[in-house]
């Protein structure tokens, strides 16, 4: 019964998003270090500390070549 409920919930959530996507009103979550402007553009955030932290994470992942190694 649990899998059926989850399947129905997924189906309803997709169906609910289709009309919004057709009109361009889909909610958008932007990543850390970015901001969404009033005219729905995405720009880099002005927080230097957040940008430095985000850059550190990307450099560390590039250095280790795999995300699972970063957790060790």
C-alpha positions as CSV (number, residue, x, y, z in Angstrom):
1,X,0.0,0.0,0.0
2,X,2.9,2.4,0.7
3,X,4.3,2.1,-2.8
4,X,0.9,2.8,-4.3
5,X,0.5,5.9,-2.3
6,X,3.9,7.2,-3.3
7,X,3.2,6.4,-7.0
8,X,-0.1,8.3,-6.8
9,X,1.6,11.3,-5.1
10,X,4.3,11.4,-7.8
11,X,1.7,11.3,-10.6
12,X,-0.4,14.1,-9.0
13,X,2.7,16.3,-8.5
14,X,3.8,15.9,-12.1
15,X,0.2,16.6,-13.3
16,X,0.0,19.7,-11.1
17,X,3.3,21.1,-12.5
18,X,2.4,20.7,-16.2
19,X,0.0,23.7,-16.4
20,X,2.5,25.9,-14.6
21,X,5.3,24.8,-16.9
22,X,3.2,25.6,-19.9
23,X,2.8,29.2,-18.8
24,X,6.3,29.6,-17.5
25,X,5.4,29.8,-13.8
26,X,7.4,26.9,-12.5
27,X,9.1,27.4,-9.2
28,X,12.8,27.4,-9.4
29,X,15.3,26.6,-6.7
30,X,18.7,28.1,-7.3
31,X,21.9,26.7,-6.0
32,X,24.0,28.2,-3.2
33,X,25.8,31.3,-4.2
34,X,23.2,32.3,-6.8
35,X,20.1,34.5,-6.6
36,X,16.9,34.7,-8.6
37,X,16.1,38.2,-9.8
38,X,12.7,39.7,-10.1
39,X,12.6,39.1,-13.9
40,X,13.4,35.4,-13.3
41,X,17.1,35.5,-14.3
42,X,19.7,33.7,-12.2
43,X,22.8,35.7,-11.2
44,X,25.8,35.1,-8.9
45,X,25.0,36.2,-5.4
46,X,26.9,39.1,-3.8
47,X,27.9,37.1,-0.7
48,X,31.6,36.7,-1.0
49,X,31.8,34.2,1.8
50,X,29.2,31.9,0.2
51,X,30.9,32.1,-3.2
52,X,34.3,31.3,-1.6
53,X,32.8,28.3,0.2
54,X,31.1,27.1,-3.0
55,X,34.3,27.4,-4.9
56,X,36.2,25.5,-2.2
57,X,33.7,22.6,-2.5
58,X,34.0,22.5,-6.3
59,X,37.8,22.6,-6.1
60,X,37.9,19.8,-3.5
61,X,35.6,17.6,-5.6
62,X,37.8,18.2,-8.7
63,X,40.9,17.3,-6.6
64,X,39.4,14.1,-5.3
65,X,37.8,13.1,-8.6
66,X,34.8,11.5,-6.9
67,X,32.2,12.8,-4.4
68,X,32.3,9.7,-2.2
69,X,36.0,10.3,-1.4
70,X,35.1,13.8,-0.2
71,X,33.0,12.2,2.6
72,X,35.9,10.2,4.0
